[in-house]
Amino acid sequence: MRVCLAPDSGLLSSIGLILLIALLLPLAGWSQPITSCDWEAAHPSDPHRVGPGVSSSDVNTERAIAACRQALLTNAESPRLQYQLARAIVYDAERHNTANEEGMRYLEQSARAGYTQAMFVYGLMLTSEGRVCEAPSWMRQAAMAGLKAARIGYVEGATSGRWSSCGIALDLQRMVAFLDGAEEQISGYYETLLVATLRSALQRLNHE
């Protein structure tokens, strides 16, 4: 007697969903098995995330902090998990008007390990804390690693005069290359307009 087992449609749907997520997740050298920290605190724009990403407004900071602390217990040197814990702590501090020193420490650790998203965000955070002249090197490294936001952000910082008192030698050719790279990554009217505006600002800077 031959028994034919019909596949469970719910099981097939679940498997299909898992496969779809796996295909959509970025392939990167930092990629590791997904953790609760990744589900709770991965940034949607992080090129090395292994989860789908959570928008800032949707991060449950209490749950994310707990998940990321737990994940770091077994993988303490993971710059991805360090960045995500930093993200959750900083958001929590912003929402409750509390200190974010711990978040900055984790963010710096991740940035020093070469984690692209962390380098960019660390540069932004340094700027917001008034440590403006420490920001460009981190922004430049993230831009050189190919992060769209860093490519645009670095050129904006250079052309806005924000770093004019920092004694930084600006490489115009490199900044043109950053915008060329960003142009291949952008989508939509406003991003296109921003890159065009920065190109004009670079041209003015070149003629000064």
N, C-alpha and C positions, 0 to 999 in steps of 0.2 A: 504494500500500500504506500503510495507516494503522497506525502503531505506537502501542500504548497502554502507557505506563509506569506501573506500579503504584507508588504511594508507598511508600517504605521505612518500615516500622513503627517501626524504631528512631529514624529521623530525626524522624518525627512525634511520637514520645514525647519526644524532646529538645526539640523546638520547643514542645510543650505545657507541658513543665516550665518552660522559660524564660518563657513567657507567664504561667504561674501565679505565678511568683516576681515578675514585673513588676507583676502586679495586686495582690499582697499587700504590696509595699513601700510605705512611706508616701510620700504626695505632699507635698513641702515645698519651701520656697524655697531651702534649702541643697542640694537634690538635684543631683547631678552624676553623670557616668558612673561606674559601679562600678569599684573598683580592688581589687588584692590586699589592700590595707590594710583595705578594707571587709569583705572575706570573712574576714579574720583577726581583726579587732579591734572590729568594730561591736558596740555594746551592744544587747541585745534590747529594752531599754526606751527607747532613744534615739528620740524621735519624728522625728528628721531623718536617721536612718540610711538608707543606700541598699543595705545588705546585709541578710541575714536576721537577723544578730546571733549572737554567740557568748557563752555563759555564762562567767563568770569562771573557773571551774574548767577549762573547755575551751580557754582561750586558750593557744596555744603562743607564749609570750612572745618567744622568740628569733626565730621565724619572723615574728611580728607586728611586732616592732620593725624588722626588716629591710624588710618590705613597706611599712610606713608611712614609714620614712625615704626609701625609693625614691619613693613617691608624692608626698612633699612636695618632692622635687627639681623636679618639674614643676608643682607647685601649692602653693607655699610659704605662701600666705596663706589656705589653706582651713581654717576653724576646725573642720570635721568631722574632717579628717585630723590636725590638731593634737591634738584631743581623743583620737582613737583611738591616736595614738602615746603620748600621756601615759598612757592607760589601760594600754597594754602595758608601759611602763617602770615604772609604779607596781606593777603586779602582779609584774613580774620582781624589783623591789626587795624586795617583801614576801616572796617565795619564797626569796630568797637573802640576806635580812637586810642589804641594801646601801642606800646613800643613794638618795633619789628626787628630788633637787633638779631634775634635768633634766625629769623628769616634771611636777613642779609648775610649771616655767616654761612648758612647752607647755600645760598645763591653764589657767594664768592667761591666756596669749595667746588661747586659744579662748574663755574666759569673757569677756574684755574685748571680743572681737569680737561678743558677744551670742549665743553658741551655747548654747542652753537647757540641754542635758545637762551641759555643762562648767560652767556657772554653779552648778548644783546640786551637782555633785561637788566643785567647788572649795570651796564652802561647807563640805561635809563634811570635806574634807581640812584646811582651816584649823582647824576644830574639833578634829580629831584631833591637830593639832600644837600645840594650846594657844592658838591665835590666835582665841579664841572670839568676840571682839567684831567681828572682820572678817567673820565668816560671815553674819550676818543679811541684809545688803544683797544678797549674791549669792543666797541662798536665796529672798528676796522677789522678786527679778527673775525667777528661774526659775519661781516660783509664779505670778507675774503673766502669764508666757508660757504657762501652762496645764499645766505638768508635774505629773502626779499626785503623784509622790513629793515634789516640792518643796512643793506645797500642804499635804500632810500634815506634812512635815518642818518647815516654817516654823511651823505652829501648835504642833507638839510642842515645838519649841525655845522658843517664847514662853511657853507655859503651864507648862513644866517649871522655869522660873526660871533656866535656863542663861544667859540674857542679862540677868539682873536688874541686874548691875553695869555694863552697857554704856551706860546712858543712852539707851536706845532708846524712842521714843514708840510704843507699840503701838496699832495701829488695829483695834479689835475688830470693827468692821463689815467691814473688809477680810478679816479672818481667817474670819469667818462665810462670806463669799463664797468663800474658798478651800475651805472644807469643803463648801459647796454644790456647787462645781465638782468636787471630788474624789469626792463621792457619786455623780456621774453616770459616773465612770470606774472605780470599784472593782468588784470581783467577789469573791464568796466570804464566808464567815462571819467570818474574822479581820479582813479589811480593813473590813468593815461594823462590827464591834465596835470597832476602833481609831478610826474616825471618830466613832462614838457617844461613845466615851470622851473624845475631844478636844472634842466639843461640850459635854459636861458640865464639862470643865476650863475652857472659855471662859466658861461661865455663872458658875462660881465666881470667875473672874478679874474678871468684870464687876461682881460684887457686893462686891468688896474695896474 
